[in-house]
Amino acid sequence: MANDQSVRSVLDAARKEAERIVEKARNSAQAKLKAAEEAIAAETERRVQAACRAVDEECARQLGKARGAHGKALLEARNRRLKDVISEARNLVLADAARYEALMARLLEEAAAGGVPGQVLVHAEDRALFKKLLDSLNAKRAASAKLTLAETAIPARGGFIFRTEAYDVDRTLDSLLADRERAMAPELAKALFS
């Protein structure tokens, strides 16, 4: 009996020790499992954040690229429309013969002011008109300040170039409209594309 009780006492002590070891192992395993879960969650969160940043950066890059392309296309459309308006203005000036003659007479008088002699270069189609204008203008000028029609023609119809020994005055429609276009570009753009 004493033997049985000793055996039972040893078995109870062994069972308690075993339960304590199992409990300690269970607690250690749960702690390791919890640490692993937290590490996995942290790594997952880090990867998700990195992926989100990468997506945000790519979206921002694509958006910037799209905005740039849109801005370029809009600018090209604006410039095409501006060129169309200027071209239409040129055609309107040339279409009204009386208005064109009056404009050229005024510009010729301004360019030749000061009584300096010179030559007037015009397009072949404008020779008759400018001969008439020069005759009228020369009637009011001194013999030493007469203007002549140059044999050399300018390539595009519309306007003239007044040439003296010292300088040239470009009053071609292309130059006048280009100057006007530069001056009016902000206003035209605002009116056309607001």
C-alpha atoms as one frame of an Amber mdcrd trajectory, in Angstrom:
protein
   0.000   0.000   0.000   2.662   2.366   0.820   4.075   1.402  -2.436   0.822
   2.132  -4.197   0.595   5.444  -2.557   4.172   6.311  -3.512   3.458   5.260
  -7.065   0.298   7.358  -7.045   2.124  10.271  -5.570   4.898   9.983  -8.196
   2.286   9.573 -10.937   0.365  12.615  -9.672   3.567  14.636  -9.530   4.502
  13.409 -13.030   0.980  14.200 -14.340   1.111  17.690 -12.824   4.604  18.236
 -14.252   3.408  16.958 -17.627   0.354  19.275 -17.495   2.603  22.171 -16.542
   5.015  21.352 -19.426   2.082  20.976 -21.863   0.554  24.264 -20.649   3.929
  25.998 -20.967   4.362  24.546 -24.477   0.784  25.557 -25.389   1.395  29.115
 -24.108   4.720  29.270 -25.961   3.099  27.977 -29.165   0.236  30.464 -28.848
   2.700  33.304 -28.274   4.737  32.220 -31.320   1.543  31.869 -33.350   0.369
  35.318 -32.260   3.796  36.822 -33.071   3.753  35.104 -36.479   0.216  36.343
 -37.162   1.238  39.889 -36.178   4.355  39.677 -38.366   2.277  38.401 -41.300
  -0.316  41.136 -40.740   2.420  43.794 -40.554   4.112  42.457 -43.709   0.761
  42.286 -45.498  -0.038  45.861 -44.454   3.403  47.027 -45.609   2.914  45.318
 -48.981  -0.613  46.717 -49.343   0.652  50.223 -48.536   3.544  49.843 -51.003
   1.134  48.571 -53.674  -1.246  51.480 -52.966   1.609  53.971 -53.267   2.723
  52.353 -56.529  -0.835  52.499 -57.881  -1.192  56.139 -56.755   2.134  57.052
 -58.379   1.191  55.273 -61.611  -2.225  56.963 -61.627  -0.598  60.353 -61.062
   1.902  59.660 -63.855  -0.835  58.543 -66.241  -2.993  61.527 -65.272  -0.096
  63.918 -65.870   0.598  62.282 -69.197  -3.082  62.499 -70.186  -3.293  66.141
 -69.095  -0.182  66.943 -71.113  -1.569  65.207 -74.205  -4.925  66.937 -73.757
  -3.246  70.317 -73.328  -1.151  69.744 -76.428  -4.196  68.687 -78.468  -6.137
  71.709 -77.224  -3.266  74.036 -78.094  -2.984  72.509 -81.566  -6.744  72.898
 -82.095  -6.584  76.487 -80.866  -3.671  77.280 -83.177  -5.435  75.662 -86.153
  -8.559  77.695 -85.439  -6.500  80.861 -85.051  -4.822  80.182 -88.407  -8.282
  79.661 -89.950  -9.472  83.000 -88.562  -6.376  84.798 -89.880  -6.725  83.103
 -93.272 -10.381  84.136 -93.433  -9.414  87.721 -92.547  -6.858  87.701 -95.381
  -9.475  86.405 -97.816 -11.975  89.063 -96.686  -9.457  91.873 -97.247  -8.634
  90.616-100.748 -12.282  89.955-101.675 -13.442  93.578-101.293 -11.572  95.473
-104.047 -12.581  98.973-102.912 -11.676  98.281 -99.301  -8.386  96.662-100.321
  -7.496  99.670-102.497  -8.277 102.117 -99.676  -6.215 100.076 -97.209  -3.243
  99.849 -99.572  -3.423 103.593-100.361  -3.307 104.412 -96.641  -0.485 101.950
 -95.922   1.521 103.139 -98.925   1.167 106.760 -97.846   2.304 105.876 -94.304
   5.247 103.764 -95.505   6.472 106.463 -97.926   5.992 109.358 -95.510   8.984
 111.623 -95.163   9.516 112.175 -98.864  12.087 109.412 -99.358  12.221 107.955
-102.884  11.855 104.213-103.239  10.537 101.192-105.040   7.341  99.298-104.314
   7.384  95.527-104.714   3.974  93.934-105.267   2.498  90.663-106.493   1.961
  90.447-110.263  -1.838  90.513-109.802  -1.606  93.808-107.891   0.569  95.713
-110.409  -2.319  97.629-112.030  -3.772  98.688-108.672  -0.413  99.870-107.335
   0.428 101.715-110.563  -2.780 103.700-110.008  -1.922 104.285-106.330   1.658
 105.335-107.125   0.500 107.763-109.824  -1.853 109.362-107.330   0.776 109.516
-104.586   3.572 110.746-106.901   1.352 113.632-108.061   1.707 115.069-104.535
   5.458 114.400-104.152   8.569 116.207-105.295  10.349 114.849-108.370  13.261
 113.704-106.166  10.901 111.710-103.935   9.034 109.757-106.612   8.082 106.153
-106.032   8.424 103.497-108.715   6.946 100.049-109.188   9.721  97.447-108.956
  10.106  94.771-111.604  10.654  92.184-108.873   7.405  90.727-107.577   6.583
  89.406-104.140   5.433  85.759-103.986   2.016  86.176-102.365  -0.777  88.544
-103.309  -1.737  91.129-100.749   0.185  94.184 -99.693   3.607  95.444-100.696
   7.210  96.019 -99.656   8.475  99.599 -99.787  12.201  99.560-100.482  14.564
 102.524-100.122  18.329 102.615-100.245  18.467 102.536 -96.432  15.572 100.322
 -95.347  12.575  98.187 -96.302   9.041  98.546 -94.975   7.089  95.276 -95.133
   3.386  95.910 -95.524   2.411  92.533 -96.964  -0.852  91.103 -95.690   1.011
  88.065 -94.384   3.255  90.259 -92.214   0.437  92.569 -91.117  -1.799  89.652
 -90.168   1.057  87.854 -88.389   1.649  91.006 -86.302  -2.075  91.269 -85.624
  -2.239  87.580 -84.734   0.520  87.945 -82.146  -1.142  91.014 -80.662  -4.622
  89.532 -80.606  -3.776  85.889 -79.801  -4.699  86.129 -76.105  -8.007  87.882
 -76.854  -8.877  85.538 -79.728  -8.013  82.499 -77.668 -10.214  83.760 -74.851
 -13.116  84.398 -77.224 -12.741  81.134 -79.099 -11.962  78.774 -76.243 -13.536
  80.157 -73.088
